[in-house]
Amino acid sequence: MKRKNFSEAQIVSILQMQESGRSVKEICREHGISDATFYNWKAKYGGMESQ
């Protein structure tokens, strides 16, 4: 499986989708990532804001 590389800005925007009320499953399906990846990103980038 090809590994996708997401920039920090893309990761932060994906995390903000969840904060706006969308479900994690829906976001993960749309972007082709696993739930575990989403929660790892949330732990690492959770407090950041996109520029």
KABELBEL-V645592 format. One record per residue. N is the residue number from 0. PHI is phi in radians with two decimals (999 if undefined). PSI is psi in whole degrees, 0 to 359 (999 if undefined). BURIAL is # if it has 9 or more other ideal C-beta (glycine too) atoms within 8 Angstrom, else .. Layout:
n phi psi burial
N PHI PSI BURIAL
N PHI PSI BURIAL
//
This chain:
n phi psi burial
0 999 135 .
1 -1.26 135 .
2 -1.50 130 .
3 -1.61 141 .
4 -1.89 122 .
5 -1.92 138 .
6 -1.32 165 .
7 -1.06 323 .
8 -1.11 320 .
9 -1.16 319 .
10 -1.09 315 #
11 -1.10 321 #
12 -1.19 325 #
13 -1.14 317 #
14 -1.13 326 #
15 -1.20 333 #
16 -1.06 320 #
17 -1.20 323 #
18 -1.16 333 .
19 -1.45 359 .
20 2.04 357 .
21 -1.40 153 .
22 -1.38 152 .
23 -1.11 317 #
24 -1.01 316 .
25 -1.12 315 .
26 -1.14 316 #
27 -1.11 319 #
28 -1.12 318 .
29 -1.14 322 .
30 -1.74 357 .
31 1.26 38 .
32 -2.12 163 .
33 -1.55 164 .
34 -1.04 320 .
35 -1.09 319 .
36 -1.09 316 #
37 -1.02 312 #
38 -1.24 329 #
39 -1.13 317 .
40 -1.08 319 #
41 -1.10 322 #
42 -1.18 324 .
43 -1.51 317 .
44 -1.94 9 #
45 -0.95 322 .
46 -1.61 2 .
47 -1.48 159 .
48 -2.18 145 .
49 -1.30 152 .
50 -1.52 999 .
//
